[in-house]
Amino acid sequence: MADQLRWKIDWKHIEAIANEICEEAATVLSVDAEATSLLKRLKGEVKLGIVTNYDHPPAIYKILSNTKLAENFPVVKISGEIGIWKPDPKILYGAIEEMSLKVAECIFVGDSSDDIEAAISAEIDPILISRTNDLLDPFRNLEKDLESKYSNLIKTQRLQIIRELSEVEKFI
């Protein structure tokens, strides 16, 4: 688009702006209070990875570093880094392969239709985290009523719903 408008863009400047925005976002985003204790309980019991459609990878690494969660996730797949975006299941397959797992050994916890559809396409058991606390889920209002959208999957128990992160343990 910028080329079509004949704009001369200083990509280093744009990257600096993006990094500044991400630095600021990292100061206001919060981590689920249950995350740290859950990760401690799961350490050594299961293999964990993060798969995100984020478009600016440095932000994810910064958040993981700032929150000291990086050590819990040896596998991190970021769409902006690898060029594959959920709901394309290939991004999940990459994480599974890197963890030396089989699809049948996996679950996928997500909070968007892209997450659910990627998991279903990959034949991974999906779990929808549908928090009621908007402070923990600031993007919750971007997709309205996922539970209604996927009601058939919920009725057939093909999709599980959790309200709190600690509920993940019952599916492991």
N, C-alpha and C positions, 0 to 999 in steps of 0.2 A: 504494500500500500504506500509506504513512504517513497519507494522508487517511482511509483506512478505519479506521485505528487511532486517528484523531483526535489524532495527534501534531502538535505545533507545531514545525516544523522551521525553523531559522534557516539558510537556504541559503547565506548568506555564510560562516557558520561551517563548514558542510560543504565548501564550495569551498576554504576555507583549509586544512582538514584534507587534502583531496585534493591540493592543491598541495604541502603539506608531505610527504606520502607520496611524491609524484612527485619532489620535490627529493632525498629520501633514495634513492629508486630510481635516480636519475640518477648517484648517487655509487657505486653498486655494479654497475650494468650496464656491461658492457664492449663495445667495438666490436671486431669481427673485425680482427685485426692486418693482414690483407691488404686491408682496405677502403680505407685511405688510399692505398696504392700502386696498387691497382686503379683507384680513381677518378682518380688523376693520369694513368694511362695512357689512360683512356677520355675524359678531358676534351677536348671539342671534336670527338670522334669519334662519340659517340652522345648522344641525349637521355635523361636519367635522371629518374625520378620515384619517389616513395614512395607506396604505397597501404597503409594499415594499418587494422585494425579497432579500434584503440585507442579507448577511450571518453572519455579526458580529454586533449583536444588540447594544452593547455599543456605536458604532459609530453613529448610528441613534439618540440615546438619547443624545449624546454629541452635535451633530449638532443642534438638536431641542433646547437644553439648551443654547448653545452658541449664537444662533440666536434669542433667546427669543420667539420662535414659539411654544414651548411645550404647553403653556396654551391654544392655539387655537385648539389643537388636543387631545381631551380627549380619543380618541381611536387610538391606534397605534398597527398595526399588522405587525410583522417582521418575515419573513420566517425563518431566522436563529434561532428565538426564539420559534416558534411554530411547525416547521417541515413541513409546507405546503407551496408550492411554486406556484406562478402564472405560468402557466395559470389555475391551479386547482382552480375552483370557490369557493371551501370550505373556502379559506382564506378571500374572500369577504363576504361570508355568515357569518363568525365569526364576522366581523366588523359590518355588518348590524344588527345582533342579539344584539351585545353589545350596539349599538346606539338605540335599540328598534324601528327600522324602518322596512318597507316592501320594497321588491325589487323595486316595482313600484315607490317608493318615492325617489329613488337613481339615481345619475349619477356617472360615474367613469371617472376621468381625468387621462390619462396616456400618456406615450411617447414611448411605446415599443409594439411589437406584443404580448408579454406575457400579457401586460395590456389589450389590445384590446380583445384578445381571452378569457381572464378570465371574462371580463365584459359581452361579448356575451354569454359565457357559463352560466353565472349567470343570464342572461336575464336583465342585467342592461344597460341603455343607455350609450354607450361609447363615450368619447370625446378624440380625439387625439390632444395633444399639439405638434405642429410641429414648433418649434422656428427656426428663421433664425440666431439667435445669438449663435454661438458655445461656447462662454464664459459661457452662462447660461446653456448650454446643452453639457457638454464635452464628453458625450457618444453618441452623435447624430450619429456619423459615424459608430457605431457598427451595426446598422441595416440600410440598404440602402433603400431609397424610399418607406417608409411605405404607402404613399399615392397611389402609383401604386399598391402595394400589396393588398390594401383594396379598390381599385377603385369601385368595385361593391357595397360594403357597403356604400361608399360615395355617389354614384349615387342614391341609393335607400333611402338615408338619414337615414340609420341605424347607420352610423358613422358620427359624426360631426368633423370638423377640426377647431382648433383655432391656431392662431399664437402668441397670447399674453395671459397671464394669466387673464387679466381683462375681456376677452371675455366670461369667464365662467358665468358671471352674467346673460347673456342673456338666459341661459339654466335653470336658477333657477326659 
